[in-house]
Amino acid sequence: MPRAFMEKPALLLTRPRKGAEAFVARLDTEVMQGVRVVISPLIDICELDVHIGLSAYAGVIFTSSTTVEITENGAGRPACCVGAKTAELAKERGWRVERIAVDADQLVASLLKDPVDTPLLHLGGTHRRGQVAERLSEAGLKTDALAIYDQVLRPLSDEARALLAGSGPVVAPLFSPRTAGQFAQEVQGAARLRLVAMSEAVAEPLRALDVECLHIACSPTGDGMRDAVEMLLREDSLA
């Protein structure tokens, strides 16, 4: 029997620890039997000392659950969200979710087709993609952007490097282009490394790496990433 089908892969997670642990908790317990999990965050979330003046806005835009976590309780204020997880957390924290989209492009298209009250405030990190506020404002929907946290890059841990230097298969999901770029700089390639990218944009920095495979999730969602990771973990559990 080929060696690839005799070993369970390890799972390397590079998102912030809280998010990584939440992702592992959603994976199928049967699939995860015998899987070694290594968490090595490549980004630290550092809150910025800024004042969020919500009273001047008709609603907010959340494009990540991280933003919701560090923003005050919504107290019934309206919010537009990217991602079901972001929307669910926003509801739990008192926001009245009026719009949910899969990604930033879909949210912008939805708001342009069926506008909500403005002005809006897009709360996020110092590194944002999608130009949501700029595109909406250019189309006549006044939207400001405010960074309330920074995403500080970190190197891979010694444990993660040792894992990648070993002979066993490793599945590594990447959730953002910036994390993928950092990962690509940290990893020159590993013959038995199997990457899962959340989208084409996330996959782009990874294409030059010498790895066993690069898989793009069927949808840029948590469910899409979970399904892709479970698929790759199951591959090596077949006996």
Secondary structure, 3 states (H helix, E strand, C coil): CCHHHCCCCEEEECCCHHHHHHHHHHCCHHHHCCCCEEECCCEEEEECCCCCCHHHCCEEEECCHHHHHCCCCCCCCEEEEECHHHHHHHHHCCCEEEEEECCHHHHHHHHHHCCCCCCEEEEEECCCCCCHHHHHHHCCCCEEEEEEEEEEECCCCHHHHHHHHCCCCEEEEECCHHHHHHHHHHCCEEEEEEEEECCHHHHHHHCCCEEEEEEECCCCCHHHHHHHHHHHHHHCCCC
